[in-house]
């Protein structure tokens, strides 16, 4: 096994549980907490997933663009619901 293959094994062993934990955090978060503009829970999840997309892109020299959800989701989620 090459050094690169060994690194992949080690990184996978660390990364896969991290992604599973992130999925669990999303799944157990109550809607009212998720949508609470003061908590900004969604920002932590958005940051984590966007960072993964950035660091695991195939072409390191390609321009990175934050995912487009068809509208400014971040602006909507920052609004307080009365």
C-alpha positions as CSV (number, residue, x, y, z in Angstrom):
1,X,0.0,0.0,0.0
2,X,1.4,3.3,-1.0
3,X,1.8,6.3,1.3
4,X,-1.1,8.1,-0.6
5,X,-3.3,5.0,-0.1
6,X,-2.5,5.0,3.6
7,X,-3.4,8.7,3.9
8,X,-6.7,8.1,2.2
9,X,-7.5,5.3,4.7
10,X,-6.6,7.5,7.7
11,X,-8.5,10.5,6.4
12,X,-11.6,8.4,5.6
13,X,-11.6,7.0,9.1
14,X,-11.7,10.5,10.5
15,X,-13.9,12.2,7.9
16,X,-16.8,9.6,7.6
17,X,-17.7,9.8,11.3
18,X,-17.6,13.6,11.1
19,X,-20.0,13.7,8.2
20,X,-22.3,11.3,10.0
21,X,-22.2,13.5,13.1
22,X,-23.1,16.5,10.9
23,X,-26.1,14.6,9.4
24,X,-27.2,13.7,12.9
25,X,-27.0,17.3,14.1
26,X,-29.1,18.4,11.2
27,X,-31.6,15.6,11.9
28,X,-32.1,16.2,15.6
29,X,-32.2,20.0,15.5
30,X,-35.8,21.3,16.2
31,X,-37.3,23.5,13.5
32,X,-37.8,26.4,15.9
33,X,-34.1,26.4,16.9
34,X,-33.0,25.9,13.2
35,X,-35.1,28.9,12.2
36,X,-34.2,31.1,15.2
37,X,-32.3,34.0,13.6
38,X,-30.6,34.8,16.9
39,X,-29.0,31.2,17.2
40,X,-27.8,31.1,13.6
41,X,-27.5,27.3,13.8
42,X,-28.0,27.1,10.1
43,X,-24.8,29.2,9.5
44,X,-22.6,26.6,11.2
45,X,-24.1,23.8,9.0
46,X,-23.8,26.0,5.9
47,X,-20.2,26.8,6.7
48,X,-19.3,23.2,7.3
49,X,-20.9,21.9,4.1
50,X,-19.6,24.7,2.0
51,X,-16.1,24.2,3.4
52,X,-16.2,20.5,2.5
53,X,-17.2,21.4,-1.0
54,X,-14.3,23.9,-1.2
55,X,-11.6,21.5,0.2
56,X,-12.7,18.4,-1.7
57,X,-13.1,20.0,-5.1
58,X,-11.3,18.1,-7.9
59,X,-9.5,20.9,-9.6
60,X,-7.7,23.1,-7.0
61,X,-7.1,25.9,-9.5
62,X,-10.7,26.2,-10.5
63,X,-12.6,29.2,-9.2
64,X,-14.7,28.2,-6.2
65,X,-18.3,29.4,-6.1
66,X,-20.6,29.2,-3.1
67,X,-23.5,26.9,-4.0
68,X,-26.4,28.8,-5.6
69,X,-29.8,27.7,-4.3
70,X,-31.7,29.9,-6.7
71,X,-32.1,32.8,-4.3
72,X,-30.2,34.4,-1.4
73,X,-31.0,31.7,1.2
74,X,-28.7,33.3,3.7
75,X,-30.5,36.6,3.6
76,X,-33.9,34.8,4.2
77,X,-32.6,32.7,7.1
78,X,-31.1,35.8,8.8
79,X,-34.6,37.4,9.0
80,X,-36.3,37.0,12.4
81,X,-39.7,35.3,12.2
82,X,-42.2,37.1,14.4
